[in-house]
Amino acid sequence: MGAGGRMSVPSEGKKSKSDVLQRVPHSKPPFTVGEIKKAIPPHCFKRSVLHSFSYVVYDLTIAFLLYYAATNYFHLLPYNLSYIAWPLYWICQGCNLTGVWVIAHECGHHAFSDYQWLDDTVGLVLHSALLVPYFSWKYSHRRHHSNTGSMDRDEVFVPKVKSSISWFSTYLNNPPGRILILLVQLTLGWPLYLMFNVSGRPYDRFACHFDPNSPIYTDRERLQIFVSDAGIFAVLFGLYHLVAAKGLAWVVCVYGCPLLIVNGFLVLITYLQHTHPSLPHYDSSEWDWLRGALATVDRDYGILNKVFHNITDTHVAHHLFSTMPHYHAMEATKAIKPILGDYYQFDGTSIWKAMYREAKECVYVEPDEGDQNKGVFWYKNKLH
């Protein structure tokens, strides 16, 4: 169940390691969005309630089986083996729940079904269960899709220009500093973004995803922010009673640690999709939607590509057609690669190596010296 529609992108045509770091074209593409869409089989845009729900059932079944095994059998293991069993549970459950997070993300894009009310209901339940404010993130994330690659209006992982980087960046521009940045980013990055808009675009006043009056939202959206907050409070209320009944350690082991892994993965996935030495960013003088949407990169997470419903290795197609169901994204990616040509970027570098390389190479952005395209910004790392 839940495996239909998946297929592997052929390995031929993959770039070498040196080609992967070569800058992608930043000029206006010789193709249009309509031409890209025509290359994709029409059935790829069709959403099926049954097909989409099969993934929900599949992921939640695995989540329950992992929970059942942990709570019914781990206490029977020899004491020393429990130190192995619990971390394995955290990793497996965290990866699986990241897949649940991705399905809720699909709901926010109206890619789950043809019914907006159903998408919002499923998304609200699944995201709230993972302490994500569904409508709050739905609207800010849609603005990210509308303004990807824009230095002025993108919503997340907006790179800084050299003159704006923090004073302590020089002291962290070394191996221990980069590892520290990555650790903080993967553990605290998600809650800091939701609460304080860290790594998001600047606003003229305090921006918070839990605040209905936040400048992130329009007046039409504010009521739904209350609904998101109510979903979070309901889950927190349930967790409070679980702690009272089972104890804090039980809740942390069963729910808290896997949730930390979910949060870490969603930050990592987003970071690596939009941070790469070959990708440009644009100011308002150069930016347009298509070039911005192409300023992203597909990555290879191995077996986790399947677990994460291919959000990792079909992100370019997702940015071009965000209402397309994930179970058609691999087929669509295969179809659009010949059209995109050099505008399509895939990096098969090991995720561990890519994390460190991007932290090292992508410190700030600025236009190339002497380049007439002053509105095109590239990642650089020279602080002196």
N, C-alpha and C positions, 0 to 999 in steps of 0.2 A: 504494500500500500504506500502511496505517496511518492513513488519513484518515477511515475509516468512523465514523459516530456523531457527527461534529462538525456543529454547526449554530450559527448566530449568534442571540444573543438580540436580539429586535427593539429598534430604537432608540427607539420611542415610549415615553413615560412616564419618560424619563431626567430626572433632577433638574437644575435650573439650578445655576450655580456657587454662588449664595447658599444654595439649599436643601441642597446637599451638606454644608455646615457646620452645618446645623441639627441639634440633638441628636436622636438616635433615642430612642424610648420606652424607659424603664427599668422600667416597672411590669410586673407579671406579665402575659404575653401572653394574649389572649382565645382562643387556640388551643392545641392540644396537639401533641406530636411525632407522635402517631398520625394526627391530622388532616392534618398536613403530608405524612406518608408516603402517605396515601390519594390526595393530589392528584398524585402522581408515577406515571406509567405503570409497571406492574409489571416490564416488561422492563428498565427502567433499573437494577434491582438484580441482574440476571443477569451473572455473570462468565464470560467465554469465554477458554479457554486460547489458542486460535488468534488471536482478536482481540487479546488482550493481547500475545502474542508478536510480532504483526505490527508493533507499535510498537517493540519491542526491536530487531527486524531492521532496521526503517526507520532508526532513530536510529544504530545501529552501522554500517550501510552508509554513511550520510552521514559519520560520524566517520572511517571508513576512507578514503573518497574524498577528504576534506579532508586527511587525513594523507598519502595517496599523492601528491596534487598538491603539497603543501608539500615533501615530501622528494625528489621526483623532478623537479620543474620549477622550483622557486624559484631554485635555483643557476644556472639558465640565463638568468634575467632580468638586464637591465642593473643594475649595482650600486645605483643610486639607487632603482630600483623595488622592490628587496628591502625597503627601509624602509617601503614601503606594503603589500607583499604579506604580510609576517609579522604586522603588527598586524591586518590583515584576517583572516588565518587564526586568530589568537588569539581575536578577537571571535566569528567564526562557529563555531569549534570549541567555545568556551566556552559559547555559547548552546545549541548542539546537545547538549553533554554535560550541561547543566542539565536538558534534557529526559530524558536517561538517569537523572539523579539523581531526577527526579520519578517515574519508573517504579519505581525502587527504593523510594522513599517509599510508593508504592502497595502494594508487597509488604509493607511493615511494617504496613500497615493491613488486610492480608488482602483487598485489593481486586483483586489480580492474577488469582487463580484460586480454585477451590473447594478447593484442596489446600494446606493450611498448609505442608507440607514443600516444595512447589514454590515457593510464595511466598518462603519463607525462603532457599531455595537461590539463586533468581534475585536476591533482594535482597542477600544476602551477597556474591555475586560482583560485582554492579554497584556497590554502595556501597563495597566494599573497593577496587575499581579506582579510585575517586575519593577514597580515603583517609578514608572515613566508617566508623566502627565500627557496623556494621549493627544488631546486637541492642541495643547500648548506647543508640543513638539511638532505636531502635524503642520501647523501654520508656519512656524519658523523654518522647518525643513523644506516646505514648499517654496519659501522665499529663497532658500539656498539653491534650489533647483532652477529658480527663475533668474538667478544672478550669479551662477557658478563662474568662478574665475575673475569676478569683478573686485577690484581693490576697494571700491567705494560702497558696494551694496551686498556682497556675499555675506552669508550669515555665520559661517563656521570655518575654523582653521584659516582665517584671513591672515596672510603673512604680513609681517611688519617691514617697513622700509628701514634702511640702516640707521637713519637718524632717530627712529622711534623705539629701537630695541632697548631693553632694560640695561641699567648701569652694570648689573652683576653678570650680564651675558658673557663678558670677557673672561670672568673667573670660572665659568662653566663650560667654556669652549675647549674642553679636553676630555679624554676618555672617562674619568670618574664623573665629571660634570654632566656629560651626555647621558650616562647610565642613570644618574640621579634624575635628570629631566624626564627621561622615559618612564622611570618608576613612578614619579609624581603624576605624570600625565595619565598613565594607565590605571592608577588607583584613585586619584582625586579629580581627574580631568572631567569626567561626566557630571558628578554632582556640582563641581565648580561652574561648569557651563550652564547647567540648569538654574542654579541659584544666583550666579553673579555674571553670567554671560562671558566668562573667561574664554578667550580665543575667538569670541564672536566679533561682529562688527561694532564699532563705537556708536553709541547713541548719546543724545544731548542730556539724558538723565538716566538714573538707575534702571537697569533692565534685568528682569527676573522672569523665568518661565512660569512661576507659580503666582505671579501678580497679575490679576485681570487688567489692571491699569498700566501695565508695562508698555513702553513705547514700541515693543515688538509687534503689538496687536492693534488691529483697527477696532472701531466701536462695534462693528457687526460681530466680531469674534469674541468679545469679552465675556459674554454669558457662558460660552462653551469652555472658557478657561476655568470658571467656577466648577463646571461639571468634571473637568480633569482633576481639579483639586479634591473634589468630593470622592472621586475614585481612589486617589492616593490615601486620603484619610480613612476610607473604608478598609483598605488593605492594612494600613498601620494599626487600625483598631483591632483587626483580626490577629495581627502579629502580637499585639499587646496581650491579648487573651491567650495566645499560644505560649508566650513567655510565662504567663501566670500559671498555666496548666502543666507545661513541659519543662520549663526552665530556660534561662537565657542561652546556656551552652548548647542545648538541643536545637534551638531555633537558629543559632549561628551556624552550627554544623550542617543542618539539613537545608537551610534556606540562605543564610547570610553569605557563606563562603562561595557557593555557586553564583550568587548574585554579583559578587565582586568580580568574578571571572567574566560574567556577561558584560558588565560595565567596562572591564578592561578590553575585551574583544571589540565592542562597538566603537570605542575610541580608537583602537589600533586600526581597525578596518577603515574607518573614515579618514584617519590621518594618512594612511598609506595610499588611499585612493586619490587624495588631492595634494599630496606632498611628494614631489619627485624632481630630481635635477633637470629633467628634460621638459618639464611643463611650464608654460608661460602663465602669467597673470596680466590683466589689462586694467588700465584706468578708463575713465569715461570717454576719453578721446579715441580709444581703440576698441573697446569691448563691444561685442554683439553676442546674442544668445548662443548661436551655433558654435562660434569659436570658444566661448566659455564652457559649453557642454562638452566639447572635445578636449578640454584641458583637464582630463582625468585619466587614470591608468587602471587597467585590469591587473590583478595580482593572482598568484597561485599559492593557495594554502593547502595543497595536497588533498587528502581525504576530507578535510574540513570544508572544502568547496561544496561538497554534497550536504554536509551537516548544516552549513549556513545558507542552504538553498541558492547557491551560486551568486550571492550578492557580491562575492569577492572577485570573481573572474568574468562578470558580465556587467560591470559598472558603467562602462562607456555606453552600452546599449540602454541601460537603465536611465542614464541622464538624457538620452535622446528621446526615449519613449517610456516615461515613468509609469504610465497606466498599464503597461504590458505585464501580464502575470510572469512570475519568476520561472515557472516551469516551461516557458517558451523562450527564455532569454538566451540560452545556449545556442539554440537553432538560429535565433535572430542575430546573435553575434557572428556566427559563421557566415551568415548572409551579407552582413554589412561590411565585413573586413575588406573585400575587394573594392568596394566603393570608397571607403575611407582611406585606404592606402597608408601613406606615411602619417596621416592624421590619427590613425589608431595606434594606441600605445599599450603594449603588454609587457610586463616585467616578471619573469619567472624566477628572479633572485630569491633565495631562501628568505623567509620572513624575518628570521633573526638577524641576518646580515643586512636586509633592507631597513629594518628599524634603526640600526646603528648608523648605517650609511646616510640615511635621510636626516637623522639628528645631527650628523657631522656636516653634511653638504648644504642643507637647507636651513640656514640660520636667519636669513633675511632676503628681501628681494630689492632689486633696483634695475633700471634700464642699463643696457650695455653702454659703456663710455664711447662716445662718437657715433652711436647709432642714431639714425634719423627717427626711428620709431620710439620716441620717448614715452609713449604710452604702453609699451610692452615691457614687463618686468620679469626678470629671471632670478632663480635662487642662487645665492652666493654665500660664502662663509668667511671671507677675509675681514677680520675686525680691526686690523691695523694698517 
